[in-house]
Amino acid sequence: MQEREIKYPLKFKPVFRPAIWGGKRLFAFMDCDREAVAADTLMEPTGECWGVSAVPGSESVVLNGRLEGMKLSEVTSRYGAELMGEENFRKYGTDFPLLVKFIDAAKDLSVQVHPGDEMAARRHGCSGKTEMWYVIDAEEHASLLAGFSSVMTRSEFEKLSGEELMQVLQKFHIKSGDMFHLPAGTVHSIGAGAFIAEIQQSSDITYRIYDYDRRDSSGKARELHTELALEAIDFSICGDSCKISDVGTLEQGEKIEAGSAGCVKSRYFTTSILDLHADNGVPSRCDFSYLHLHSFVILTCVAGSMSILYGNGQSLGAKQGDVVLLPADLQRVSFEVAAGSHCRFLETHI
């Protein structure tokens, strides 16, 4: 008989991806075993680390428990609703719908846009890409571009040169804890010095609009996707709608819930922030029930460490840089931090 339960939290092997604009901070942030990382990966700038992914070619593989060694697509195919939740399974089938990554921008990323669902399905046979950013760290003067500074028409946009384009986008000077929500169609760029957690639809489709006349290692200019970008851009999206209210400092076990300041809620996912503190010399524990969600939950640890307690006294450690997937059939867990410690993580579900 085929096993139909998961009921334990899943960790995955990180997938590192090189990028011309990437840096070297990801390995230190994740405190990963450098010997386990391919030598060529360590030698080149690394822009992203994918923590949970079902994108072909960059797919997550389970690191722990009885499902160790299985690809995420194999887990969704075998367990279906037990992983996804009944409603999610009916909607997405065995296609895991979200992608979680960390981004280290040592240089400016291109000015770019992602398509919505209709265009992505028609042209690429995949979903669109709505995303959110949580700023983990930012060097002095680091910034992001997101949305237009005022509503723009396509004809106005087409007249702009690359440098002129930079002047009509909303610029945000950023700090740790800032959050942004970028619907598909938002023109954007992550600036040099930004270190970010990104949660998005499961899609790897990007249309470059402007790349600073940058050349790759072979001296070739990187491809721009001007016509596709023009089709994808939502010219009504201004930057003021992208910035989420300041998160600030949370009390012990306090969660920024859906619909409140500091939470991203979209038709594709909801992301809240949870802070845990143990400042009084003893461990601190918070109990959570996810019975009402009927969904998997992704925990993205952005600072500190904790233990995830589940089942019959079982536990799994999670530290800064870890991304943990709680299957839908694991409905009750506790989070515990050691005395004198803290943990902040992003909690995402559909």
C-alpha angles and dihedrals in degrees: 000000000000115000111246103187134076103171098164134087116263126220122192138208108258117246112216118203125195121227135180088234096043131112141199103263099096096075093051093043092053094039087220127174102265090200088062092055118086112258093234090055091056091051099056133058109276115210104175144023115199112212101179118017140152093180109129111253093021101052125154120246121204114250103189145045130007093323092058111142095023120124117237090246089055091051092050091046094050100039105026110169093016087068102029105031123248098272094043090049091052090050102040104020110201094335105109102224105209139061125199122196144162118228127205110191109192087163133023116285117228120273100258149156136211125220126244124243098273096051094041092051093046097046104027108016093239142092126283123250123251110164146176132212130212113191108226095176137353131192118226111288093013113149145175132218116217128163129339123302087231135003111289135193125226092244091053091048094050091058093059125101120217094265091045090051090060089058096057096051122091111253121208124193103215141209136181111293098030116136132201134186116207117187116205109279095042113132107225150151135195111226130223114280096031120127110191145175111220127196116188148148113287099269136115098195115128129167114205115216102173130005104177090255086286122173128215124231091279092053094253122135112244115251119263122209101207101156094043090048092052089054093048101045120104100210092195095066111104126187096246089070092053100058116086119214116271113281097210122175120330127210123240110302092353116150127201099228133210113284095024131100112285096029128106114217121176137152088263104047145345120225124192131177124234127191124196123190134182102186100143098075097263132084116270125219133190123190121215134189120201095182091117096053102064086200142096115263125219118206114200111190110212100169139012126355142271144173121248109215119201145148117007100351095309122145141190125199119229125187139176108306096024121123114199126191117210108200118228091250091061097079104161126050139152128217118213131185125194122248111285092014138108139196134197120190140166115239114206132182140150 
